[in-house]
């Protein structure tokens, strides 16, 4: 499970340090791809395989499945962190997410998300006021 918010910087070569607490879990490899709201999703290989299997069983005749799969897989990049715990984010993915030097890496349960720091702050300030209202819709009867 991925938790928390971390503030690494992107270097001139497009490399980003993974949060130290997750480096071991991701050391064998990971997949970075386009996420919703112009962030990047970072999946451990096993989780990416689980999603791949779910999409493999979805009906290819459904246009939404085809559309989602195309964007999800076409933008994906498999990476192995270097010995210092850095990953290289390909230019196309950096452009998609509008990543500048300052980034926010957030835990989102089964994945990490990489955001431009300013974009994350904007998103968070827009979403936090609705957070309490969403609990009834997202987790009915739990919270």
N, CA and C atoms as an extended XYZ file, in Angstrom:
429
Properties=species:S:1:pos:R:3:atomname:S:1:resname:S:1:resid:I:1 pbc="F F F"
N         0.852       -1.173        0.000 N   UNK     1
C         0.000        0.000        0.000 CA  UNK     1
C         0.898        1.236        0.000 C   UNK     1
N         0.581        2.169       -0.871 N   UNK     2
C         1.364        3.404       -0.981 CA  UNK     2
C         0.607        4.531       -0.291 C   UNK     2
N         1.308        5.248        0.584 N   UNK     3
C         0.716        6.323        1.381 CA  UNK     3
C         1.624        7.543        1.372 C   UNK     3
N         1.055        8.681        1.705 N   UNK     4
C         1.854        9.872        1.949 CA  UNK     4
C         2.094       10.741        0.739 C   UNK     4
N         2.724       11.883        1.009 N   UNK     5
C         3.088       12.844       -0.029 CA  UNK     5
C         4.575       13.136        0.119 C   UNK     5
N         5.257       13.085       -0.988 N   UNK     6
C         6.706       13.281       -1.019 CA  UNK     6
C         7.005       14.370       -2.045 C   UNK     6
N         8.122       15.064       -1.877 N   UNK     7
C         8.439       16.218       -2.722 CA  UNK     7
C         9.818       16.116       -3.373 C   UNK     7
N        10.013       15.163       -4.265 N   UNK     8
C        11.302       15.066       -4.943 CA  UNK     8
C        11.411       16.089       -6.073 C   UNK     8
N        12.620       16.251       -6.564 N   UNK     9
C        12.850       17.153       -7.701 CA  UNK     9
C        13.272       16.344       -8.911 C   UNK     9
N        12.826       16.788      -10.051 N   UNK    10
C        13.207       16.189      -11.322 CA  UNK    10
C        14.535       16.810      -11.737 C   UNK    10
N        15.518       15.986      -12.107 N   UNK    11
C        16.794       16.558      -12.523 CA  UNK    11
C        16.778       16.879      -14.020 C   UNK    11
N        17.878       17.424      -14.512 N   UNK    12
C        17.950       17.857      -15.912 CA  UNK    12
C        17.838       16.707      -16.908 C   UNK    12
N        18.079       15.492      -16.458 N   UNK    13
C        17.986       14.320      -17.328 CA  UNK    13
C        16.629       13.634      -17.233 C   UNK    13
N        15.695       14.241      -16.500 N   UNK    14
C        14.356       13.657      -16.362 CA  UNK    14
C        14.286       12.529      -15.346 C   UNK    14
N        15.231       12.511      -14.409 N   UNK    15
C        15.248       11.473      -13.381 CA  UNK    15
C        14.626       11.996      -12.092 C   UNK    15
N        13.992       11.075      -11.386 N   UNK    16
C        13.296       11.413      -10.148 CA  UNK    16
C        13.642       10.358       -9.100 C   UNK    16
N        13.968       10.797       -7.884 N   UNK    17
C        14.199        9.855       -6.787 CA  UNK    17
C        12.859        9.337       -6.290 C   UNK    17
N        12.735        8.029       -6.203 N   UNK    18
C        11.547        7.435       -5.596 CA  UNK    18
C        11.612        7.648       -4.093 C   UNK    18
N        10.459        7.764       -3.424 N   UNK    19
C        10.487        7.861       -1.966 CA  UNK    19
C        11.237        6.665       -1.379 C   UNK    19
N        12.125        6.920       -0.443 N   UNK    20
C        12.985        5.883        0.129 CA  UNK    20
C        12.191        4.693        0.663 C   UNK    20
N        11.062        4.951        1.270 N   UNK    21
C        10.304        3.860        1.884 CA  UNK    21
C         9.728        2.882        0.862 C   UNK    21
N         9.705        3.256       -0.430 N   UNK    22
C         9.151        2.374       -1.458 CA  UNK    22
C        10.197        1.822       -2.427 C   UNK    22
N        11.435        2.192       -2.241 N   UNK    23
C        12.475        1.778       -3.191 CA  UNK    23
C        12.645        0.271       -3.262 C   UNK    23
N        12.630       -0.387       -2.124 N   UNK    24
C        12.810       -1.843       -2.142 CA  UNK    24
C        11.656       -2.525       -2.874 C   UNK    24
N        10.444       -2.098       -2.586 N   UNK    25
C         9.266       -2.696       -3.226 CA  UNK    25
C         9.274       -2.496       -4.746 C   UNK    25
N         9.854       -1.394       -5.204 N   UNK    26
C         9.860       -1.076       -6.628 CA  UNK    26
C        11.184       -1.415       -7.317 C   UNK    26
N        12.132       -1.948       -6.554 N   UNK    27
C        13.474       -2.177       -7.101 CA  UNK    27
C        13.508       -3.165       -8.256 C   UNK    27
N        12.561       -4.091       -8.305 N   UNK    28
C        12.536       -5.078       -9.380 CA  UNK    28
C        11.957       -4.564      -10.674 C   UNK    28
N        11.314       -3.437      -10.628 N   UNK    29
C        10.728       -2.855      -11.825 CA  UNK    29
C         9.359       -2.270      -11.565 C   UNK    29
N         8.982       -1.367      -12.430 N   UNK    30
C         7.708       -0.664      -12.304 CA  UNK    30
C         7.268       -0.204      -13.691 C   UNK    30
N         6.041        0.246      -13.763 N   UNK    31
C         5.516        0.790      -15.009 CA  UNK    31
C         4.945        2.170      -14.719 C   UNK    31
N         5.346        3.130      -15.551 N   UNK    32
C         4.820        4.495      -15.470 CA  UNK    32
C         3.907        4.681      -16.670 C   UNK    32
N         2.744        5.254      -16.451 N   UNK    33
C         1.839        5.525      -17.566 CA  UNK    33
C         0.994        6.761      -17.262 C   UNK    33
N         0.245        7.173      -18.259 N   UNK    34
C        -0.631        8.333      -18.089 CA  UNK    34
C        -1.741        8.003      -17.100 C   UNK    34
N        -1.997        8.952      -16.207 N   UNK    35
C        -3.096        8.813      -15.272 CA  UNK    35
C        -4.152        9.862      -15.579 C   UNK    35
N        -5.228        9.811      -14.846 N   UNK    36
C        -6.259       10.828      -15.005 CA  UNK    36
C        -5.789       12.140      -14.363 C   UNK    36
N        -6.436       13.222      -14.728 N   UNK    37
C        -6.131       14.567      -14.219 CA  UNK    37
C        -4.691       14.996      -14.485 C   UNK    37
N        -4.096       14.494      -15.552 N   UNK    38
C        -2.755       14.902      -16.000 CA  UNK    38
C        -1.653       14.600      -14.989 C   UNK    38
N        -1.791       13.479      -14.284 N   UNK    39
C        -0.698       12.999      -13.452 CA  UNK    39
C        -0.174       11.721      -14.092 C   UNK    39
N         0.873       11.157      -13.506 N   UNK    40
C         1.394        9.881      -13.963 CA  UNK    40
C         1.118        8.829      -12.901 C   UNK    40
N         0.780        7.637      -13.343 N   UNK    41
C         0.607        6.514      -12.432 CA  UNK    41
C         1.889        5.696      -12.445 C   UNK    41
N         2.313        5.254      -11.280 N   UNK    42
C         3.473        4.381      -11.141 CA  UNK    42
C         2.985        3.110      -10.452 C   UNK    42
N         3.066        2.001      -11.189 N   UNK    43
C         2.612        0.713      -10.674 CA  UNK    43
C         3.792       -0.230      -10.473 C   UNK    43
N         3.808       -0.959       -9.353 N   UNK    44
C         4.750       -2.073       -9.269 CA  UNK    44
C         4.385       -3.051      -10.399 C   UNK    44
N         5.352       -3.813      -10.867 N   UNK    45
C         5.087       -4.723      -11.986 CA  UNK    45
C         3.911       -5.652      -11.725 C   UNK    45
N         3.811       -6.200      -10.520 N   UNK    46
C         2.730       -7.144      -10.212 CA  UNK    46
C         1.358       -6.477      -10.329 C   UNK    46
N         1.239       -5.253       -9.858 N   UNK    47
C        -0.036       -4.539       -9.947 CA  UNK    47
C        -0.369       -4.213      -11.395 C   UNK    47
N         0.637       -3.833      -12.178 N   UNK    48
C         0.400       -3.549      -13.586 CA  UNK    48
C        -0.055       -4.818      -14.308 C   UNK    48
N         0.515       -5.952      -13.951 N   UNK    49
C         0.086       -7.226      -14.543 CA  UNK    49
C        -1.364       -7.538      -14.187 C   UNK    49
N        -1.761       -7.239      -12.952 N   UNK    50
C        -3.153       -7.467      -12.531 CA  UNK    50
C        -4.108       -6.626      -13.371 C   UNK    50
N        -3.765       -5.372      -13.600 N   UNK    51
C        -4.601       -4.487      -14.411 CA  UNK    51
C        -4.629       -4.970      -15.864 C   UNK    51
N        -3.479       -5.402      -16.352 N   UNK    52
C        -3.391       -5.922      -17.715 CA  UNK    52
C        -4.326       -7.115      -17.890 C   UNK    52
N        -4.329       -8.017      -16.930 N   UNK    53
C        -5.212       -9.185      -17.008 CA  UNK    53
C        -6.683       -8.772      -16.984 C   UNK    53
N        -7.022       -7.803      -16.153 N   UNK    54
C        -8.407       -7.332      -16.095 CA  UNK    54
C        -8.827       -6.733      -17.433 C   UNK    54
N        -7.947       -5.962      -18.045 N   UNK    55
C        -8.278       -5.368      -19.343 CA  UNK    55
C        -8.286       -6.424      -20.444 C   UNK    55
N        -7.484       -7.449      -20.292 N   UNK    56
C        -7.456       -8.531      -21.282 CA  UNK    56
C        -8.792       -9.268      -21.319 C   UNK    56
N        -9.454       -9.369      -20.174 N   UNK    57
C       -10.734      -10.076      -20.127 CA  UNK    57
C       -11.910       -9.169      -20.456 C   UNK    57
N       -11.676       -7.868      -20.543 N   UNK    58
C       -12.756       -6.939      -20.901 CA  UNK    58
C       -13.069       -7.099      -22.391 C   UNK    58
N       -14.307       -6.873      -22.767 N   UNK    59
C       -14.681       -7.080      -24.170 CA  UNK    59
C       -14.055       -6.043      -25.107 C   UNK    59
N       -13.258       -6.514      -26.055 N   UNK    60
C       -12.620       -5.626      -27.016 CA  UNK    60
C       -13.648       -4.957      -27.930 C   UNK    60
N       -14.863       -5.480      -27.921 N   UNK    61
C       -15.932       -4.870      -28.717 CA  UNK    61
C       -16.470       -3.595      -28.081 C   UNK    61
N       -16.134       -3.361      -26.811 N   UNK    62
C       -16.588       -2.145      -26.134 CA  UNK    62
C       -15.625       -1.001      -26.463 C   UNK    62
N       -16.155        0.053      -27.053 N   UNK    63
C       -15.326        1.177      -27.470 CA  UNK    63
C       -14.567        1.797      -26.290 C   UNK    63
N       -15.194        1.919      -25.151 N   UNK    64
C       -14.539        2.515      -23.985 CA  UNK    64
C       -13.317        1.694      -23.572 C   UNK    64
N       -13.409        0.371      -23.660 N   UNK    65
C       -12.283       -0.495      -23.322 CA  UNK    65
C       -11.141       -0.271      -24.305 C   UNK    65
N       -11.455       -0.217      -25.586 N   UNK    66
C       -10.425        0.017      -26.602 CA  UNK    66
C        -9.769        1.373      -26.401 C   UNK    66
N       -10.573        2.397      -26.197 N   UNK    67
C       -10.042        3.749      -26.028 CA  UNK    67
C        -9.137        3.841      -24.801 C   UNK    67
N        -9.602        3.309      -23.685 N   UNK    68
C        -8.823        3.360      -22.451 CA  UNK    68
C        -7.522        2.577      -22.612 C   UNK    68
N        -7.609        1.377      -23.156 N   UNK    69
C        -6.426        0.534      -23.331 CA  UNK    69
C        -5.389        1.197      -24.221 C   UNK    69
N        -5.822        1.825      -25.284 N   UNK    70
C        -4.873        2.473      -26.193 CA  UNK    70
C        -4.063        3.543      -25.480 C   UNK    70
N        -4.741        4.425      -24.767 N   UNK    71
C        -4.046        5.515      -24.077 CA  UNK    71
C        -3.197        4.960      -22.935 C   UNK    71
N        -3.754        4.029      -22.190 N   UNK    72
C        -3.081        3.460      -21.019 CA  UNK    72
C        -1.790        2.738      -21.410 C   UNK    72
N        -1.840        1.889      -22.420 N   UNK    73
C        -0.672        1.089      -22.800 CA  UNK    73
C         0.281        1.830      -23.733 C   UNK    73
N        -0.239        2.653      -24.613 N   UNK    74
C         0.634        3.368      -25.555 CA  UNK    74
C         1.560        4.335      -24.827 C   UNK    74
N         1.096        4.887      -23.738 N   UNK    75
C         1.916        5.837      -22.983 CA  UNK    75
C         2.771        5.196      -21.908 C   UNK    75
N         2.689        3.872      -21.761 N   UNK    76
C         3.378        3.194      -20.663 CA  UNK    76
C         4.863        3.005      -20.934 C   UNK    76
N         5.631        3.049      -19.861 N   UNK    77
C         7.076        2.841      -19.945 CA  UNK    77
C         7.500        1.985      -18.763 C   UNK    77
N         8.152        0.859      -19.049 N   UNK    78
C         8.643        0.042      -17.945 CA  UNK    78
C        10.034        0.523      -17.573 C   UNK    78
N        10.262        0.643      -16.287 N   UNK    79
C        11.505        1.208      -15.765 CA  UNK    79
C        12.027        0.339      -14.627 C   UNK    79
N        13.316        0.365      -14.450 N   UNK    80
C        13.963       -0.256      -13.298 CA  UNK    80
C        14.756        0.845      -12.619 C   UNK    80
N        14.485        1.100      -11.351 N   UNK    81
C        15.236        2.151      -10.651 CA  UNK    81
C        16.730        1.850      -10.642 C   UNK    81
N        17.543        2.906      -10.710 N   UNK    82
C        18.991        2.722      -10.625 CA  UNK    82
C        19.382        2.465       -9.163 C   UNK    82
N        20.655        2.285       -8.908 N   UNK    83
C        21.124        1.940       -7.564 CA  UNK    83
C        20.853        3.032       -6.545 C   UNK    83
N        20.628        4.252       -7.013 N   UNK    84
C        20.332        5.367       -6.109 CA  UNK    84
C        18.830        5.551       -5.899 C   UNK    84
N        18.008        4.714       -6.543 N   UNK    85
C        16.563        4.802       -6.392 CA  UNK    85
C        15.912        5.802       -7.320 C   UNK    85
N        16.595        6.115       -8.427 N   UNK    86
C        16.025        7.063       -9.388 CA  UNK    86
C        15.386        6.317      -10.563 C   UNK    86
N        14.348        6.919      -11.092 N   UNK    87
C        13.748        6.434      -12.330 CA  UNK    87
C        13.804        7.566      -13.348 C   UNK    87
N        13.898        7.192      -14.602 N   UNK    88
C        13.866        8.184      -15.671 CA  UNK    88
C        12.451        8.249      -16.207 C   UNK    88
N        11.907        9.440      -16.227 N   UNK    89
C        10.554        9.637      -16.765 CA  UNK    89
C        10.711       10.089      -18.213 C   UNK    89
N        10.194        9.304      -19.160 N   UNK    90
C        10.351        9.663      -20.573 CA  UNK    90
C         9.760       11.042      -20.885 C   UNK    90
N        10.357       11.746      -21.849 N   UNK    91
C         9.896       13.101      -22.190 CA  UNK    91
C         8.401       13.198      -22.487 C   UNK    91
N         7.844       12.232      -23.198 N   UNK    92
C         6.406       12.303      -23.525 CA  UNK    92
C         5.549       12.278      -22.266 C   UNK    92
N         5.939       11.477      -21.292 N   UNK    93
C         5.182       11.432      -20.042 CA  UNK    93
C         5.399       12.689      -19.213 C   UNK    93
N         6.626       13.217      -19.217 N   UNK    94
C         6.876       14.490      -18.512 CA  UNK    94
C         6.013       15.596      -19.102 C   UNK    94
N         5.930       15.632      -20.426 N   UNK    95
C         5.107       16.649      -21.101 CA  UNK    95
C         3.634       16.469      -20.780 C   UNK    95
N         3.153       15.228      -20.819 N   UNK    96
C         1.743       14.947      -20.523 CA  UNK    96
C         1.352       15.491      -19.150 C   UNK    96
N         2.210       15.242      -18.157 N   UNK    97
C         1.902       15.654      -16.786 CA  UNK    97
C         2.354       17.078      -16.478 C   UNK    97
N         2.982       17.743      -17.449 N   UNK    98
C         3.440       19.108      -17.226 CA  UNK    98
C         4.457       19.205      -16.102 C   UNK    98
N         5.309       18.196      -15.982 N   UNK    99
C         6.247       18.171      -14.865 CA  UNK    99
C         7.331       19.223      -15.007 C   UNK    99
N         7.481       20.000      -13.965 N   UNK   100
C         8.589       20.934      -13.848 CA  UNK   100
C         9.617       20.330      -12.902 C   UNK   100
N        10.459       21.145      -12.377 N   UNK   101
C        11.511       20.646      -11.470 CA  UNK   101
C        10.919       20.102      -10.171 C   UNK   101
N         9.965       20.824       -9.594 N   UNK   102
C         9.364       20.407       -8.325 CA  UNK   102
C         8.174       19.497       -8.589 C   UNK   102
N         8.214       18.332       -7.969 N   UNK   103
C         7.162       17.338       -8.168 CA  UNK   103
C         6.541       16.945       -6.832 C   UNK   103
N         5.389       16.339       -6.912 N   UNK   104
C         4.747       15.717       -5.755 CA  UNK   104
C         4.527       14.256       -6.124 C   UNK   104
N         5.011       13.372       -5.286 N   UNK   105
C         4.768       11.943       -5.460 CA  UNK   105
C         3.847       11.543       -4.320 C   UNK   105
N         2.650       11.105       -4.687 N   UNK   106
C         1.664       10.784       -3.654 CA  UNK   106
C         1.339        9.299       -3.671 C   UNK   106
N         1.084        8.781       -2.491 N   UNK   107
C         0.618        7.409       -2.378 CA  UNK   107
C        -0.868        7.369       -2.669 C   UNK   107
N        -1.271        6.437       -3.515 N   UNK   108
C        -2.683        6.292       -3.879 CA  UNK   108
C        -3.083        4.814       -3.807 C   UNK   108
N        -2.826        4.213       -2.641 N   UNK   109
C        -3.180        2.837       -2.355 CA  UNK   109
C        -2.319        1.845       -3.138 C   UNK   109
N        -2.734        1.428       -4.323 N   UNK   110
C        -1.999        0.406       -5.075 CA  UNK   110
C        -1.000        0.989       -6.059 C   UNK   110
N        -0.880        2.299       -6.085 N   UNK   111
C         0.034        2.955       -7.020 CA  UNK   111
C         0.570        4.233       -6.382 C   UNK   111
N         1.617        4.748       -6.991 N   UNK   112
C         2.075        6.101       -6.704 CA  UNK   112
C         1.582        6.979       -7.842 C   UNK   112
N         1.424        8.246       -7.572 N   UNK   113
C         1.114        9.212       -8.624 CA  UNK   113
C         2.185       10.291       -8.589 C   UNK   113
N         2.604       10.718       -9.783 N   UNK   114
C         3.576       11.797       -9.898 CA  UNK   114
C         2.858       13.000      -10.487 C   UNK   114
N         2.924       14.102       -9.792 N   UNK   115
C         2.277       15.356      -10.192 CA  UNK   115
C         3.324       16.466      -10.254 C   UNK   115
N         3.095       17.435      -11.098 N   UNK   116
C         3.814       18.692      -10.967 CA  UNK   116
C         3.368       19.273       -9.628 C   UNK   116
N         4.293       19.791       -8.830 N   UNK   117
C         3.966       20.248       -7.476 CA  UNK   117
C         2.853       21.300       -7.470 C   UNK   117
N         2.911       22.265       -8.373 N   UNK   118
C         1.878       23.315       -8.409 CA  UNK   118
C         0.524       22.731       -8.823 C   UNK   118
N         0.536       21.803       -9.774 N   UNK   119
C        -0.718       21.175      -10.209 CA  UNK   119
C        -1.335       20.371       -9.072 C   UNK   119
N        -0.507       19.684       -8.282 N   UNK   120
C        -1.014       18.925       -7.142 CA  UNK   120
C        -1.637       19.853       -6.110 C   UNK   120
N        -0.993       20.958       -5.804 N   UNK   121
C        -1.538       21.910       -4.823 CA  UNK   121
C        -2.881       22.470       -5.299 C   UNK   121
N        -2.981       22.774       -6.574 N   UNK   122
C        -4.243       23.264       -7.137 CA  UNK   122
C        -5.326       22.199       -7.032 C   UNK   122
N        -5.005       20.984       -7.440 N   UNK   123
C        -5.966       19.880       -7.362 CA  UNK   123
C        -6.427       19.671       -5.927 C   UNK   123
N        -5.486       19.625       -5.003 N   UNK   124
C        -5.813       19.389       -3.604 CA  UNK   124
C        -6.702       20.492       -3.036 C   UNK   124
N        -6.400       21.737       -3.359 N   UNK   125
C        -7.218       22.840       -2.837 CA  UNK   125
C        -8.630       22.810       -3.404 C   UNK   125
N        -8.782       22.280       -4.622 N   UNK   126
C       -10.117       22.156       -5.220 CA  UNK   126
C       -10.893       20.968       -4.652 C   UNK   126
N       -10.193       19.898       -4.286 N   UNK   127
C       -10.860       18.670       -3.855 CA  UNK   127
C       -11.115       18.579       -2.353 C   UNK   127
N       -10.271       19.179       -1.545 N   UNK   128
C       -10.421       19.039       -0.103 CA  UNK   128
C       -11.773       19.510        0.427 C   UNK   128
N       -12.350       20.611       -0.087 N   UNK   129
C       -13.663       21.011        0.436 CA  UNK   129
C       -14.764       19.967        0.198 C   UNK   129
N       -14.605       19.151       -0.841 N   UNK   130
C       -15.615       18.133       -1.167 CA  UNK   130
C       -15.324       16.788       -0.507 C   UNK   130
N       -14.174       16.658        0.122 N   UNK   131
C       -13.718       15.391        0.670 CA  UNK   131
C       -14.744       14.756        1.611 C   UNK   131
N       -15.272       15.514        2.559 N   UNK   132
C       -16.210       14.936        3.515 CA  UNK   132
C       -17.510       14.513        2.848 C   UNK   132
N       -17.938       15.247        1.846 N   UNK   133
C       -19.164       14.887        1.144 CA  UNK   133
C       -18.998       13.608        0.326 C   UNK   133
N       -17.810       13.379       -0.189 N   UNK   134
C       -17.565       12.208       -1.027 CA  UNK   134
C       -17.559       10.907       -0.238 C   UNK   134
N       -17.291       10.960        1.064 N   UNK   135
C       -17.189        9.720        1.834 CA  UNK   135
C       -18.480        8.910        1.782 C   UNK   135
N       -19.608        9.571        1.750 N   UNK   136
C       -20.886        8.846        1.687 CA  UNK   136
C       -21.055        8.135        0.356 C   UNK   136
N       -20.539        8.734       -0.721 N   UNK   137
C       -20.670        8.132       -2.042 CA  UNK   137
C       -19.619        7.046       -2.285 C   UNK   137
N       -18.399        7.296       -1.852 N   UNK   138
C       -17.291        6.389       -2.120 CA  UNK   138
C       -17.253        5.233       -1.123 C   UNK   138
N       -17.502        5.522        0.144 N   UNK   139
C       -17.440        4.511        1.206 CA  UNK   139
C       -18.724        4.512        2.040 C   UNK   139
N       -19.836        4.167        1.436 N   UNK   140
C       -21.105        4.234        2.183 CA  UNK   140
C       -21.098        3.314        3.404 C   UNK   140
N       -21.394        3.899        4.551 N   UNK   141
C       -21.496        3.136        5.795 CA  UNK   141
C       -20.184        2.752        6.448 C   UNK   141
N       -19.053        3.104        5.841 N   UNK   142
C       -17.764        2.728        6.418 CA  UNK   142
C       -17.200        3.831        7.302 C   UNK   142
N       -17.287        5.073        6.840 N   UNK   143
C       -16.743        6.187        7.628 CA  UNK   143
C       -17.859        7.040        8.176 C   UNK   143
